[in-house]
Amino acid sequence: MKIERFEVPGLAQYSYVLSSEGNAVVIDPMRDVDRYLTYAKKQDLKITHVLETHIHADFASGSTALAHATGAELWLSAHDGGEQYRYGFEHHRFADGESLKVGAMRIQALHTPGHTPEHLSFLVFDTARNAAEPQAIFSGDFLFVGSFGRPDLLGEQEKQRLASALFTSMHDKLASLPAGLEVHPGHGAGSLCGSGMTEQAQSTLGYERASNHLFTLDRAAFQKEVLETVPPLPSYYPRMKELNSRGPAVLEELPGGEAISPQQLQTMVAEQSPILLDLRRPEAYGGAHIRGAINIGAGPNLSLWAGWLLDPAKPIILISENGENTEARKSLVRVGLDNIRGSLAGGMPAWIEAGLELEHVSQISVRQLHEGKPAGTVLDVRSDAEWNQGHIANARHIMLGNLKGNLQSLPKEQPIFTFCGSGYRSSIAASILAGSGFTRVVNVDGGMTAWQRQKLPLVTT
C-alpha cells in the first residue's frame, strides 16, 4: 500500500491518493483534479473510488469532477440524514463500521461527528502486512496534528451540540485504537478549520494523546476551549457548504481563458460593472491600477481572500503583469468562483500603453509612518491573535474579513494608513477603501514584519 499526500498552500488543505495492486482511492480531492489524473497516469493506477470525510466548508470539492473523469464510485457519509447540509447527488452511503476493499487495502468508516454532523474518518488496513491492526487513520477535519476541528460551522444554536459530539468522538472512537496508528489529517497549519495546528503534516495517535492537552480535559472544559479558540469564520464557508452538498458543477475546461483588450475591458466596465481582480504585488497595484480594482495578489492566499471578499454572482476580470493567469483561475474555482470572464490581454502594461485612466494608492515605509507621525488613522487588518501579540499605539483594529461591514465607521476626511503582517492584506484593504470612495488611503509597506525588523515600539492589550 502506498500513500501520497497532495497539499494546497494557503488553504492548507491535504488530499490523499491511496493505492494498492494497481488501483487507487482518492480522499477529499480538490476541484482541479488534473493533479490526481496526472499522478495516476504516471503510477499506472486506476482510480476506482472517491471518498469524502465530510461536506467541506473551505473549498469546492473535486469529488464529482473526479468521478466524472474516471468513472470512480463516490463513497460519501451515510450520516447526513435530517441535517442542515445533505448530499444531493447519487453516491454510495458509507456507514459507520462499513468497509471498502481495494487491492490489499481495507478502508473502514468511522463516524466521528463534531466538526460536522456527518463527518467520517477512515481507518486503513494494509492486509498484506497486518489484516487485524490498522496502519493509518485519515481523520479529515476531526483530528488535526495538535488540535481538533472547529465545531461552530453551523451557527450558534448548533455549536454546543457539535462541540459535545466532538468530545464523544475523541473518546469513543479513538480510545481503542493503537498508539502507533499514523494520523493523516485534512489540513495543516494555516487552515481556518481549526486552531492550534502544528507544522507537522502527520503524526501518530500515541503522540497526539501525549502532546495534545485537549485529550486530558473533561467534557465541559473541552467544549469551552474548542469554542473559545476558533479562528475567524470566513463569510464564504456557508456558500461552500451549500455548493458541496448539491455537488459543484463539473467544469469541462478552466473558465476565464478569454483575452480581453483594454478597449473591450473599458466597455465592459461601463456596461457590466465586473469585479476587476488585480493580481499584482502591492507596490505595483499602488503605482498604477484601474479604478475600482481590488488587489488580491496571486499566490497561496488568493483562494482564501477571494472566496471571503468577492461576490460569486458578479463576473470577474483578471489583471496581471503579463496577462497569464492559469494558476489564479485554478485558485478561484477552488472556492467556487467560476464566473471568470477572462483576463486583460497584455496585462496592466497594455492598459497603460493604451493611455487609459489610472488610479494610484500611496505607499509609505514603517519608518516614515513612525517618525513622521502623520495625522490620520492607522488601520490594522490582521487577525485578533496577531493584534493581541502587539500592535502600533492608537491603531484601529478591523480584521480584513470584517472590513466591508465596517466601512461606515471609518473617517473619509482623514488619511487612512492600512497595516497588516507583510503588506499583502493591507493592500487588499487599501483597494477596498479606494473602491468605496476613500480618497486618502496609504498602504504601509512591509507591515509588522518590517516594523519589528526596524525595532519600532509596540503595545499589547
C-alpha positions as CSV (number, residue, x, y, z in Angstrom):
1,M,0.0,0.0,0.0
2,K,1.2,3.5,-0.9
3,I,0.0,6.9,0.5
4,E,0.6,10.1,-1.5
5,R,-0.4,13.4,0.0
6,F,-1.3,16.5,-2.1
7,E,-1.2,19.9,-0.5
8,V,-2.8,23.2,-1.5
9,P,-0.9,26.0,0.3
10,G,-2.9,29.0,1.6
11,L,-6.0,26.8,2.2
12,A,-3.5,24.3,3.9
13,Q,-5.7,21.5,2.6
14,Y,-4.5,17.9,2.3
15,S,-5.9,15.3,0.0
16,Y,-4.6,11.8,-0.4
17,V,-4.3,9.0,-3.0
18,L,-4.1,5.5,-1.5
19,S,-3.0,2.8,-3.9
20,S,-2.6,-0.9,-3.9
21,E,-2.2,-3.5,-6.7
22,G,-2.8,-1.0,-9.5
23,N,-6.0,0.5,-8.0
24,A,-6.3,3.8,-6.2
25,V,-8.7,5.6,-3.8
26,V,-8.7,9.4,-3.5
27,I,-9.7,11.1,-0.3
28,D,-11.0,14.7,-0.2
29,P,-10.0,15.8,-3.7
30,M,-9.7,19.4,-4.7
31,R,-11.7,20.7,-7.7
32,D,-8.7,21.0,-10.1
33,V,-8.5,17.2,-10.4
34,D,-5.8,17.2,-13.1
35,R,-3.2,16.6,-10.3
36,Y,-4.8,13.2,-9.4
37,L,-5.2,12.2,-13.0
38,T,-1.6,13.0,-13.8
39,Y,-0.4,11.1,-10.8
40,A,-2.5,8.1,-11.6
41,K,-1.2,8.0,-15.1
42,K,2.4,8.2,-14.0
43,Q,2.0,5.5,-11.5
44,D,-0.2,3.3,-13.9
45,L,-3.1,3.4,-11.4
46,K,-6.8,3.1,-12.0
47,I,-8.8,5.4,-9.7
48,T,-11.7,3.2,-8.6
49,H,-13.2,5.1,-5.6
50,V,-13.5,8.7,-4.3
51,L,-14.1,9.3,-0.6
52,E,-15.0,12.4,1.4
53,T,-14.6,12.8,5.1
54,H,-17.4,15.4,5.2
55,I,-19.3,18.2,3.4
56,H,-16.4,20.8,3.2
57,A,-16.8,24.5,4.1
58,D,-13.5,25.9,3.0
59,F,-13.1,24.7,-0.6
60,A,-15.2,23.4,-3.5
61,S,-14.9,19.6,-3.6
62,G,-13.5,17.8,-6.6
63,S,-15.3,14.6,-5.9
64,T,-18.0,14.8,-8.5
65,A,-15.4,16.0,-11.1
66,L,-13.0,13.2,-10.4
67,A,-15.8,10.6,-10.5
68,H,-16.9,12.1,-13.8
69,A,-13.4,12.0,-15.3
70,T,-12.6,8.4,-14.1
71,G,-15.8,6.5,-13.6
72,A,-14.9,6.0,-10.0
73,E,-17.5,5.3,-7.4
74,L,-18.4,8.0,-4.9
75,W,-18.5,6.7,-1.3
76,L,-19.8,9.5,1.0
77,S,-21.1,9.7,4.5
78,A,-24.4,7.9,5.3
79,H,-24.9,10.1,8.4
80,D,-26.2,13.3,6.8
81,G,-29.9,12.4,7.2
82,G,-32.0,15.2,8.7
83,E,-29.1,17.6,8.9
84,Q,-28.8,21.1,7.6
85,Y,-26.5,20.1,4.8
86,R,-27.1,16.8,3.0
87,Y,-25.6,15.3,-0.2
88,G,-28.0,15.9,-3.1
89,F,-26.5,13.7,-5.7
90,E,-26.1,9.9,-6.3
91,H,-23.5,8.1,-4.2
92,H,-22.9,5.1,-2.1
93,R,-23.8,5.8,1.5
94,F,-20.8,4.8,3.5
95,A,-21.9,3.9,7.0
96,D,-20.1,3.7,10.4
97,G,-18.3,0.3,10.6
98,E,-18.6,-0.5,6.9
99,S,-15.5,-1.5,5.0
100,L,-14.3,-0.9,1.4
101,K,-11.7,-3.3,-0.1
102,V,-9.4,-2.1,-2.8
103,G,-6.4,-4.3,-3.6
104,A,-4.7,-5.2,-0.4
105,M,-6.3,-2.2,1.4
106,R,-9.4,-2.3,3.7
107,I,-10.9,1.1,4.4
108,Q,-13.3,1.2,7.4
109,A,-15.6,4.1,8.0
110,L,-15.7,5.7,11.5
111,H,-18.5,8.2,12.1
112,T,-16.7,11.0,14.0
113,P,-19.2,13.9,14.3
114,G,-18.1,17.2,15.8
115,H,-16.7,19.4,13.1
116,T,-19.8,18.5,11.1
117,P,-22.6,16.1,12.0
118,E,-21.9,13.7,9.1
119,H,-18.1,13.6,9.5
120,L,-16.3,10.3,8.7
121,S,-12.8,9.3,9.5
122,F,-11.2,6.3,7.6
123,L,-9.2,3.5,9.2
124,V,-6.9,1.9,6.7
125,F,-5.6,-1.6,7.0
126,D,-2.8,-2.9,4.8
127,T,-3.9,-6.5,4.8
128,A,-0.7,-7.7,3.1
129,R,1.1,-6.7,6.3
130,N,-1.4,-7.0,9.1
131,A,-5.1,-7.6,8.5
132,A,-6.0,-7.2,12.1
133,E,-4.5,-3.8,13.1
134,P,-5.0,-0.6,11.2
135,Q,-1.9,1.3,9.8
136,A,-3.4,4.7,9.5
137,I,-6.4,7.0,10.1
138,F,-7.4,9.7,7.6
139,S,-9.1,12.0,10.1
140,G,-10.3,14.8,7.9
141,D,-11.3,17.8,10.0
142,F,-11.9,15.8,13.1
143,L,-8.4,15.3,14.4
144,F,-5.5,17.5,13.3
145,V,-1.9,17.4,14.4
146,G,-2.0,19.3,17.7
147,S,-5.7,20.2,17.5
148,F,-9.3,19.3,16.7
149,G,-11.7,20.7,14.1
150,R,-13.8,23.7,14.8
151,P,-17.4,22.8,15.8
152,D,-19.1,26.1,15.1
153,L,-19.7,25.9,11.3
154,L,-23.5,25.5,11.7
155,G,-24.0,28.6,13.9
156,E,-24.7,29.5,17.5
157,Q,-27.6,27.0,18.0
158,E,-25.6,24.0,16.9
159,K,-22.1,24.7,18.1
160,Q,-22.6,23.3,21.7
161,R,-24.1,20.1,20.4
162,L,-21.3,19.6,17.9
163,A,-18.6,20.5,20.5
164,S,-20.1,17.8,22.7
165,A,-20.2,15.4,19.8
166,L,-16.5,16.2,19.1
167,F,-15.6,15.2,22.7
168,T,-17.6,12.0,22.4
169,S,-15.9,11.1,19.1
170,M,-12.5,11.7,20.6
171,H,-13.1,9.3,23.4
172,D,-15.4,6.7,21.9
173,K,-13.8,6.3,18.5
174,L,-10.1,6.8,19.3
175,A,-9.8,5.1,22.7
176,S,-9.3,1.5,21.5
177,L,-7.0,2.4,18.6
178,P,-3.3,1.6,18.8
179,A,-0.7,4.2,19.7
180,G,1.3,3.6,16.6
181,L,-1.6,4.5,14.3
182,E,-0.5,7.0,11.7
183,V,-2.7,10.2,11.7
184,H,-3.2,11.9,8.3
185,P,-5.4,15.0,8.8
186,G,-7.3,17.0,6.3
187,H,-5.5,20.3,7.0
188,G,-2.2,21.6,8.3
189,A,-1.1,24.8,10.0
190,G,-2.7,27.9,8.4
191,S,-6.2,26.4,7.8
192,L,-9.1,28.2,9.4
193,C,-10.9,24.9,10.0
194,G,-9.3,24.6,13.5
195,S,-6.9,26.4,15.8
196,G,-3.5,25.4,17.2
197,M,-2.4,23.1,14.4
198,T,1.3,22.4,14.3
199,E,3.6,22.5,11.2
200,Q,3.8,18.7,11.0
201,A,1.8,17.2,8.2
202,Q,1.2,13.9,10.0
203,S,1.6,12.3,13.5
204,T,0.7,9.2,15.4
205,L,-2.2,8.7,17.7
206,G,0.1,8.0,20.6
207,Y,2.0,11.2,20.2
208,E,-1.3,13.2,19.9
209,R,-2.5,11.6,23.2
210,A,0.7,12.5,24.9
211,S,1.2,16.0,23.5
212,N,-2.3,17.4,22.8
213,H,-3.7,18.7,26.1
214,L,-7.3,18.6,24.8
215,F,-7.2,14.8,25.3
216,T,-6.8,15.5,29.1
217,L,-9.8,17.8,29.5
218,D,-13.3,16.9,30.8
219,R,-16.3,17.5,28.6
220,A,-17.1,21.0,29.9
221,A,-13.5,22.2,29.7
222,F,-13.0,20.7,26.3
223,Q,-16.2,22.3,24.9
224,K,-15.2,25.7,26.4
225,E,-11.7,25.7,24.9
226,V,-12.5,24.4,21.4
227,L,-15.2,27.1,21.1
228,E,-13.3,30.0,22.6
229,T,-10.2,29.4,20.4
230,V,-11.8,29.1,17.0
231,P,-10.2,31.3,14.3
232,P,-12.3,33.9,12.4
233,L,-15.1,32.3,10.3
234,P,-14.8,33.2,6.6
235,S,-18.1,34.5,5.2
236,Y,-17.9,32.2,2.2
237,Y,-18.0,29.0,4.3
238,P,-21.8,28.6,4.2
239,R,-21.7,29.1,0.5
240,M,-19.2,26.3,0.1
241,K,-21.3,24.0,2.3
242,E,-24.3,24.6,0.1
243,L,-22.2,24.1,-3.1
244,N,-20.7,20.9,-1.9
245,S,-23.9,19.4,-0.6
246,R,-25.5,19.8,-4.1
247,G,-22.3,19.0,-5.9
248,P,-20.1,21.6,-7.7
249,A,-20.6,21.8,-11.5
250,V,-18.2,19.7,-13.5
251,L,-16.0,22.1,-15.5
252,E,-15.1,20.8,-18.9
253,E,-12.4,23.4,-19.0
254,L,-10.9,26.1,-16.7
255,P,-13.1,29.2,-17.1
256,G,-11.6,32.6,-17.9
257,G,-9.4,31.8,-20.8
258,E,-10.5,34.7,-23.0
259,A,-8.1,37.6,-23.6
260,I,-9.9,40.9,-23.3
261,S,-8.4,44.0,-24.9
262,P,-8.1,47.3,-23.0
263,Q,-10.8,48.8,-25.2
264,Q,-13.1,45.8,-24.6
265,L,-12.5,46.0,-20.9
266,Q,-13.3,49.7,-20.8
267,T,-16.7,48.9,-22.4
268,M,-17.3,46.0,-20.0
269,V,-16.6,48.2,-17.0
270,A,-19.1,50.8,-18.2
271,E,-21.9,48.3,-19.1
272,Q,-21.5,45.3,-16.7
273,S,-19.6,46.6,-13.6
274,P,-17.5,43.4,-13.3
275,I,-15.1,42.7,-10.5
276,L,-11.6,43.8,-11.6
277,L,-9.3,41.5,-9.7
278,D,-5.7,42.9,-9.7
279,L,-3.3,40.0,-9.0
280,R,-0.1,42.0,-8.9
281,R,2.1,42.8,-5.9
282,P,1.0,45.7,-3.6
283,E,3.6,48.2,-4.9
284,A,2.6,47.5,-8.5
285,Y,-1.1,48.0,-7.7
286,G,-0.3,51.2,-5.7
287,G,1.8,52.6,-8.6
288,A,-1.0,52.3,-11.2
289,H,-4.3,50.4,-11.3
290,I,-7.7,50.6,-12.9
291,R,-10.3,52.5,-10.9
292,G,-12.3,50.2,-8.7
293,A,-9.9,47.2,-9.0
294,I,-9.5,45.1,-5.9
295,N,-5.9,44.0,-5.2
296,I,-5.6,40.3,-4.1
297,G,-2.2,39.2,-5.1
298,A,-1.7,35.9,-6.9
299,G,-0.2,33.2,-4.7
300,P,-1.1,30.8,-1.9
301,N,-3.6,33.1,-0.2
302,L,-5.6,34.1,-3.3
303,S,-8.3,31.4,-2.7
304,L,-9.0,32.3,0.9
305,W,-9.3,36.1,0.4
306,A,-11.1,35.9,-3.0
307,G,-13.6,33.5,-1.5
308,W,-14.1,35.7,1.5
309,L,-14.3,39.1,-0.3
310,L,-15.7,38.6,-3.8
311,D,-19.3,38.3,-4.9
312,P,-19.7,35.0,-6.7
313,A,-22.6,36.4,-8.7
314,K,-20.5,39.0,-10.4
315,P,-18.3,38.5,-13.5
316,I,-14.6,38.6,-12.7
317,I,-11.9,40.0,-15.0
318,L,-8.3,39.2,-14.1
319,I,-5.5,41.8,-14.3
320,S,-1.9,40.7,-14.0
321,E,1.6,41.9,-15.1
322,N,1.5,40.0,-18.4
323,G,-1.9,38.5,-18.9
324,E,-1.0,34.9,-17.8
325,N,-3.4,33.8,-15.1
326,T,-3.8,30.0,-15.2
327,E,-2.9,29.3,-11.6
328,A,-5.0,32.2,-10.4
329,R,-8.0,30.8,-12.3
330,K,-7.5,27.5,-10.5
331,S,-7.3,29.3,-7.2
332,L,-10.7,30.9,-7.9
333,V,-12.6,27.8,-8.9
334,R,-11.3,26.1,-5.7
335,V,-13.6,28.3,-3.8
336,G,-16.5,28.2,-6.3
337,L,-15.7,31.5,-8.1
338,D,-16.5,30.2,-11.6
339,N,-17.7,33.4,-13.2
340,I,-14.3,34.3,-14.6
341,R,-14.9,36.1,-17.9
342,G,-11.3,36.5,-19.0
343,S,-8.1,38.4,-18.5
344,L,-6.8,41.8,-19.6
345,A,-4.7,41.0,-22.7
346,G,-1.1,42.0,-22.2
347,G,-1.7,42.7,-18.5
348,M,-1.6,46.1,-16.9
349,P,1.1,47.4,-19.2
350,A,-1.3,47.1,-22.1
351,W,-3.8,49.3,-20.3
352,I,-1.2,51.9,-19.5
353,E,0.1,51.9,-23.1
354,A,-3.4,52.5,-24.3
355,G,-3.4,55.8,-22.5
356,L,-6.5,54.9,-20.4
357,E,-7.4,56.3,-17.0
358,L,-5.2,55.3,-14.0
359,E,-5.6,55.4,-10.2
360,H,-2.9,55.3,-7.6
361,V,-2.6,54.4,-3.9
362,S,0.3,55.9,-2.0
363,Q,2.8,53.7,-0.2
364,I,4.8,54.5,2.9
365,S,7.5,52.7,4.8
366,V,7.2,51.8,8.5
367,R,10.0,54.2,9.4
368,Q,8.2,57.1,7.6
369,L,5.0,56.2,9.5
370,H,6.7,56.1,12.8
371,E,9.0,59.1,12.5
372,G,6.6,61.3,10.5
373,K,3.6,60.6,12.8
374,P,1.3,61.8,10.1
375,A,-2.3,62.7,11.1
376,G,-4.8,60.1,10.3
377,T,-5.9,56.6,11.3
378,V,-3.7,53.5,11.3
379,L,-6.0,50.7,10.3
380,D,-4.6,47.3,11.4
381,V,-6.4,44.5,9.4
382,R,-4.6,41.5,11.0
383,S,-6.4,38.8,13.0
384,D,-7.3,39.1,16.6
385,A,-4.4,36.8,17.6
386,E,-1.9,38.9,15.7
387,W,-3.3,42.1,17.1
388,N,-3.1,40.8,20.7
389,Q,0.6,39.9,20.3
390,G,1.5,43.5,19.6
391,H,0.3,46.5,17.6
392,I,1.0,50.2,16.9
393,A,-0.2,52.5,19.7
394,N,-3.6,54.1,18.9
395,A,-4.1,52.0,15.8
396,R,-7.7,51.0,14.9
397,H,-8.3,47.2,14.5
398,I,-10.7,45.7,12.0
399,M,-9.9,42.2,10.8
400,L,-9.8,42.3,7.0
401,G,-12.7,39.9,6.5
402,N,-14.9,42.3,8.5
403,L,-13.8,45.5,6.8
404,K,-16.6,45.8,4.2
405,G,-19.2,45.6,7.0
406,N,-17.4,48.4,8.9
407,L,-16.6,51.0,6.3
408,Q,-19.2,53.5,7.7
409,S,-17.2,53.6,11.0
410,L,-14.1,55.0,9.2
411,P,-13.4,58.7,8.6
412,K,-13.4,59.6,4.9
413,E,-12.0,63.1,5.6
414,Q,-8.7,61.8,7.2
415,P,-5.8,59.7,5.8
416,I,-6.1,56.0,6.5
417,F,-2.8,54.0,6.7
418,T,-3.6,50.3,6.1
419,F,-1.4,47.9,8.0
420,C,-1.0,44.1,8.3
421,G,1.7,41.5,8.7
422,S,3.6,42.0,5.4
423,G,1.7,44.4,3.2
424,Y,-0.4,41.8,1.4
425,R,-3.6,42.1,3.4
426,S,-3.2,45.8,3.9
427,S,-3.1,46.3,0.1
428,I,-6.4,44.4,-0.2
429,A,-7.8,46.7,2.5
430,A,-6.5,49.8,0.7
431,S,-8.1,48.6,-2.6
432,I,-11.4,48.0,-0.8
433,L,-11.3,51.5,0.7
434,A,-10.2,53.2,-2.6
435,G,-13.1,51.4,-4.4
436,S,-15.5,52.6,-1.7
437,G,-14.8,56.3,-2.1
438,F,-12.0,56.8,0.4
439,T,-9.6,59.2,-1.4
440,R,-6.8,59.5,1.2
441,V,-5.6,55.9,1.6
442,V,-2.0,54.9,2.2
443,N,-0.6,51.4,2.3
444,V,2.2,50.7,4.8
445,D,4.9,48.6,3.0
446,G,6.2,45.5,4.9
447,G,3.7,45.7,7.7
448,M,4.5,44.2,11.1
449,T,7.4,42.2,9.7
450,A,9.2,45.4,8.7
451,W,8.1,47.2,11.8
452,Q,9.7,44.6,14.1
453,R,12.9,44.4,12.0
454,Q,13.2,48.2,12.5
455,K,12.7,47.5,16.2
456,L,9.9,50.1,16.4
457,P,7.7,50.2,19.6
458,L,4.6,48.1,20.1
459,V,1.8,47.9,22.7
460,T,-0.2,44.9,23.7
461,T,-3.7,44.6,25.1
